[in-house]
Structure formats: C-alpha cells, structure tokens
Amino acid sequence: MNEIRVSIILPVYNGALYLAHQLDSIIPMLAKNDEIVISYDQSTDDTLKIVKEYELKNSRISVFINNGERGVWQNSINALNHARGKYILPCDQDDEWINNKINIMVSALENSGAVVATHDGYVCDANLNIIPPSIFDRCNTNGSLVRNFLKNSVSGCCLAYRSEIKGIFSNTPFTPDASDQWAALGAIVIGKLEIVHDKLIKHRIHDSNYTPKRKRKMRTILWGRFLLTCNLVWLLFHRKEYQISCGSKC
C-alpha cells in the first residue's frame, strides 16, 4: 500500500511566473500514492519560495536542491534520482496538465506493455490560447528508430516511462542532445514506444522557454548525432539490463 505509483519529476529554474498554475493543474490528478519530485536549480526569482510553500502544504510534494552541475539535464537527473514511483512522468514548469493525464498515461503503459509512452497536446501562447496544429502534427510523432534518430518526433513534456529504465538517463555515457529524443530511441531499442493520441497538456510557448527558437548550426546537429550514436552503441551492449518482462504485450 505504501508503494509510490507515479513520480512526477519537475526540474525548476526561474519558473515563478507560471509554476503555481502548473502545480495547481497537477495536484487534483494525484492519487494518494503519487508524488511530485521537484529539483531546484539556483534561480534569481521566487521559484524556491513558491515550491517550498507547496511542499509545506502537500505531503506528496518534495523539493530537492540541485547541488551538482547546473543546467536542465543535471537538474532533471537530480529529480529522477529522488523519484520512487513505478512510473515516471517528466513535467515542464510552465505548462498545464489536462484531461486526466496521469491515469491515462499509466493505463497506456500498463495495457500496452511499453517502456515509454508519449501523448499529444495543445500548443499555446503565453496566455494558453491554443495555436494549431497539435504537438503530434508539428513533430510528426512516430515509432520509427531511423526517423527518430534523424529528427526527434517526441516532446519531453509528453512522456511517461517505467522506472526500470531510469538508468538509460542516469548512466548514459554522454549527455543526450535532447533527452526526449533519447527516451524515444531507448524505448524502441529495448522494448516499445506507445503513442497515445489524447491531448493531455497545454504546452505554453513564451519568451523564456528552454527550447531553442532558432535553427541550430549544422556542426552542432552533427555533433549531437555523433554523441547520440555513441549512446545507442552503449545501450545496445547493455539492453538486457533494461529490458522489462511484460509477456505478450511487448
């Protein structure tokens, strides 16, 4: 009865503007045995004050300071390292979760036997006005290893995965160019990527988003693909460590 079902991992940095709204959208969806794990990178706004207030009010919320290397990747790994749930749901600090997202994604993983699942969502402006097309349509989301290697088709804020594969993030030899792309490729290599067509978030686009708004230089893209190839080779050698027994569903 004390087993944690879902860990929502939320790395935060200078997120004061939208953070409370995001947490308020998630908390009503939580089961008694779910948790929100927040990792805090040193910020210049009231982010720490906000998350500490939520931690005091709700026993299912825990805040951990990222004392290691700064940045989105290490901040996310810090949250992941403190996650205790059977299922992991990454979370952006400035979105809004909708339509019973947590239960739908848990059911998708359980019913499909997939190691990773991704869902669709609305793209919105800073005021959450919807801007078509949807995330799936923008990214051409698919389950192909080759196509996802050449161009990432999943969004990190739409992922859910089994805790047994946490090691493909924390143990990977090179920091992935895009953690969501790495999650998709890892799922395809060691098991299955489940695609859920429900729209379960409002993904907010604003001036302070982490996602780059300009096209990257070719040498940056090529270097990222080289590191991704190295990580895939590593995973192929270690795939048995992360493969999950799920019977005929796999």
C-alpha positions as CSV (number, residue, x, y, z in Angstrom):
1,M,0.0,0.0,0.0
2,N,3.0,2.3,0.5
3,E,4.4,1.8,-3.0
4,I,4.6,5.0,-4.9
5,R,2.6,4.6,-8.2
6,V,3.7,7.8,-10.1
7,S,6.6,10.2,-9.7
8,I,6.2,13.4,-11.5
9,I,9.7,14.9,-11.9
10,L,9.8,18.7,-12.2
11,P,13.1,20.5,-12.7
12,V,12.6,24.2,-12.0
13,Y,14.7,27.3,-12.7
14,N,13.4,30.9,-12.8
15,G,9.9,29.5,-13.2
16,A,8.0,31.8,-10.8
17,L,5.7,33.3,-13.5
18,Y,3.8,30.0,-14.4
19,L,4.9,27.5,-11.8
20,A,2.0,27.8,-9.4
21,H,-0.5,27.4,-12.3
22,Q,1.2,24.2,-13.4
23,L,1.2,22.7,-9.9
24,D,-2.4,23.6,-9.4
25,S,-3.3,21.8,-12.6
26,I,-1.5,18.6,-11.5
27,I,-2.4,18.3,-7.8
28,P,-6.1,17.4,-8.3
29,M,-5.0,14.5,-10.6
30,L,-2.7,12.9,-7.9
31,A,-3.6,9.6,-6.3
32,K,-2.8,9.2,-2.6
33,N,0.3,7.2,-3.6
34,D,1.6,9.6,-6.2
35,E,4.4,12.2,-5.7
36,I,5.8,15.3,-7.3
37,V,9.6,15.5,-7.1
38,I,10.9,19.0,-7.7
39,S,14.6,19.7,-8.3
40,Y,15.6,23.3,-7.8
41,D,18.4,25.0,-9.7
42,Q,19.7,28.3,-8.3
43,S,17.3,31.0,-9.6
44,T,17.0,34.7,-9.5
45,D,13.2,34.9,-8.9
46,D,10.8,33.5,-6.3
47,T,10.9,29.9,-7.6
48,L,12.3,28.4,-4.4
49,K,9.8,30.3,-2.2
50,I,6.9,29.0,-4.4
51,V,7.9,25.3,-4.4
52,K,8.7,25.4,-0.6
53,E,5.2,26.8,0.1
54,Y,3.7,23.9,-1.9
55,E,5.9,21.4,-0.2
56,L,4.7,22.6,3.2
57,K,1.0,22.4,2.1
58,N,1.1,19.0,0.4
59,S,3.0,15.9,1.8
60,R,3.1,14.4,-1.8
61,I,5.5,17.2,-2.9
62,S,9.2,17.1,-2.2
63,V,11.8,19.7,-3.1
64,F,15.5,18.8,-3.6
65,I,18.3,21.3,-4.3
66,N,20.4,20.5,-7.3
67,N,23.9,20.7,-5.8
68,G,25.6,19.2,-8.8
69,E,26.3,20.6,-12.2
70,R,23.9,23.3,-13.3
71,G,21.6,23.0,-16.3
72,V,18.4,21.3,-17.4
73,W,19.9,17.9,-17.9
74,Q,21.5,17.6,-14.5
75,N,18.6,19.2,-12.8
76,S,16.3,16.6,-14.3
77,I,18.7,13.8,-13.3
78,N,18.6,15.1,-9.7
79,A,14.8,14.9,-9.7
80,L,15.0,11.5,-11.3
81,N,17.4,10.2,-8.7
82,H,14.9,11.1,-5.9
83,A,11.9,9.6,-7.7
84,R,10.4,6.5,-6.0
85,G,7.5,5.8,-8.3
86,K,6.8,2.8,-10.5
87,Y,6.1,5.2,-13.4
88,I,7.9,8.4,-14.2
89,L,6.2,11.5,-15.8
90,P,8.6,14.4,-16.7
91,C,7.0,17.8,-16.3
92,D,7.7,21.3,-17.6
93,Q,7.4,24.2,-15.2
94,D,5.2,26.3,-17.4
95,D,2.5,24.1,-18.9
96,E,-0.9,23.0,-17.8
97,W,-2.0,19.3,-17.4
98,I,-5.5,18.4,-18.6
99,N,-7.9,15.6,-19.2
100,N,-6.8,13.1,-16.5
101,K,-3.3,12.9,-17.9
102,I,-1.7,10.9,-15.1
103,N,-4.2,8.0,-15.2
104,I,-4.4,7.9,-19.0
105,M,-0.6,7.6,-19.3
106,V,-0.4,4.9,-16.5
107,S,-3.1,2.9,-18.2
108,A,-1.3,3.3,-21.6
109,L,1.9,1.8,-20.1
110,E,0.2,-1.0,-18.3
111,N,-2.1,-2.0,-21.1
112,S,0.5,-1.8,-23.9
113,G,3.5,-3.2,-22.1
114,A,5.5,-0.3,-23.5
115,V,8.5,1.0,-21.6
116,V,7.8,4.6,-22.8
117,A,4.6,6.3,-23.9
118,T,4.1,9.7,-25.4
119,H,0.8,11.7,-25.8
120,D,-0.4,14.6,-27.9
121,G,-1.1,18.1,-26.6
122,Y,-2.2,21.6,-27.5
123,V,0.4,24.2,-28.3
124,C,-0.5,27.6,-26.7
125,D,0.7,31.1,-26.4
126,A,1.8,32.6,-23.1
127,N,-1.9,33.1,-22.1
128,L,-2.8,29.5,-23.0
129,N,-4.6,30.4,-26.2
130,I,-4.4,27.4,-28.5
131,I,-2.2,27.7,-31.6
132,P,-2.9,24.8,-34.1
133,P,-1.5,22.4,-35.1
134,S,-1.1,20.0,-32.2
135,I,2.2,18.7,-30.8
136,F,1.9,15.4,-32.8
137,D,1.2,17.2,-36.0
138,R,4.1,19.6,-35.5
139,C,6.5,16.9,-34.7
140,N,5.2,14.1,-37.0
141,T,5.3,11.8,-34.0
142,N,6.1,8.2,-34.9
143,G,7.7,5.0,-33.6
144,S,10.5,4.5,-36.1
145,L,14.1,4.2,-34.8
146,V,15.6,5.6,-38.0
147,R,13.2,8.5,-38.3
148,N,13.5,9.5,-34.6
149,F,17.3,9.3,-35.0
150,L,17.3,11.7,-37.9
151,K,14.7,14.0,-36.4
152,N,13.2,13.9,-33.0
153,S,9.5,13.4,-33.1
154,V,8.5,13.3,-29.4
155,S,8.3,16.1,-26.8
156,G,9.7,15.6,-23.3
157,C,6.7,17.2,-21.6
158,C,4.5,14.4,-23.2
159,L,6.5,11.4,-21.9
160,A,5.8,8.7,-19.4
161,Y,8.1,5.7,-18.7
162,R,8.7,2.8,-16.4
163,S,11.2,3.3,-13.5
164,E,13.2,0.3,-14.6
165,I,14.7,2.3,-17.4
166,K,15.9,5.2,-15.2
167,G,19.4,4.0,-15.8
168,I,19.4,4.9,-19.5
169,F,19.3,8.5,-18.4
170,S,21.5,8.5,-15.3
171,N,24.1,6.0,-16.7
172,T,24.3,7.1,-20.3
173,P,28.0,8.0,-21.1
174,F,27.2,11.2,-23.0
175,T,24.7,13.9,-22.2
176,P,22.0,13.5,-24.9
177,D,21.5,16.3,-27.3
178,A,17.7,16.0,-26.5
179,S,16.5,13.9,-23.6
180,D,13.1,13.3,-25.2
181,Q,14.7,12.0,-28.3
182,W,16.9,9.7,-26.2
183,A,13.9,8.4,-24.3
184,A,12.1,7.6,-27.6
185,L,15.2,5.9,-29.1
186,G,15.9,4.0,-25.9
187,A,12.3,2.7,-25.8
188,I,12.4,1.5,-29.4
189,V,15.8,-0.3,-28.8
190,I,14.8,-2.1,-25.5
191,G,11.1,-2.5,-25.9
192,K,8.3,-0.4,-27.2
193,L,7.2,3.2,-27.6
194,E,3.5,3.6,-27.2
195,I,1.8,6.5,-28.9
196,V,-1.3,8.0,-27.2
197,H,-3.4,10.3,-29.3
198,D,-5.2,12.0,-26.4
199,K,-4.3,15.7,-25.9
200,L,-3.3,15.8,-22.3
201,I,-1.4,19.1,-21.9
202,K,-1.5,22.7,-22.9
203,H,2.1,23.4,-23.8
204,R,2.9,27.1,-23.3
205,I,5.3,28.9,-25.7
206,H,6.7,32.1,-24.4
207,D,9.9,34.2,-24.5
208,S,11.6,32.3,-21.7
209,N,11.1,28.7,-22.9
210,Y,14.2,26.5,-22.8
211,T,13.5,25.0,-26.2
212,P,15.7,26.8,-28.8
213,K,13.7,29.1,-31.1
214,R,16.3,29.3,-33.9
215,K,17.6,26.6,-36.1
216,R,20.9,25.2,-34.9
217,K,24.1,25.2,-36.9
218,M,24.8,22.1,-38.9
219,R,28.0,21.3,-36.9
220,T,26.0,21.4,-33.7
221,I,23.4,19.0,-35.2
222,L,26.1,16.6,-36.5
223,W,28.0,16.6,-33.1
224,G,24.7,15.8,-31.4
225,R,24.1,12.9,-33.7
226,F,27.6,11.6,-33.1
227,L,27.0,11.6,-29.3
228,L,23.6,10.0,-29.9
229,T,25.2,7.2,-31.9
230,C,27.7,6.6,-29.1
231,N,24.9,6.4,-26.6
232,L,23.0,4.0,-28.8
233,V,26.0,1.7,-29.1
234,W,26.3,1.8,-25.3
235,L,22.7,0.9,-24.9
236,L,22.9,-2.0,-27.4
237,F,25.6,-3.5,-25.2
238,H,23.5,-3.0,-22.0
239,R,20.0,-3.5,-23.4
240,K,19.4,-6.7,-21.4
241,E,19.8,-4.7,-18.2
242,Y,16.9,-2.5,-19.0
243,Q,14.6,-4.9,-20.9
244,I,11.3,-5.5,-19.0
245,S,9.4,-8.7,-18.9
246,C,5.8,-7.8,-19.9
247,G,4.7,-11.1,-21.6
248,S,2.7,-10.9,-24.9
249,K,2.1,-7.2,-24.6
250,C,5.7,-6.4,-25.6
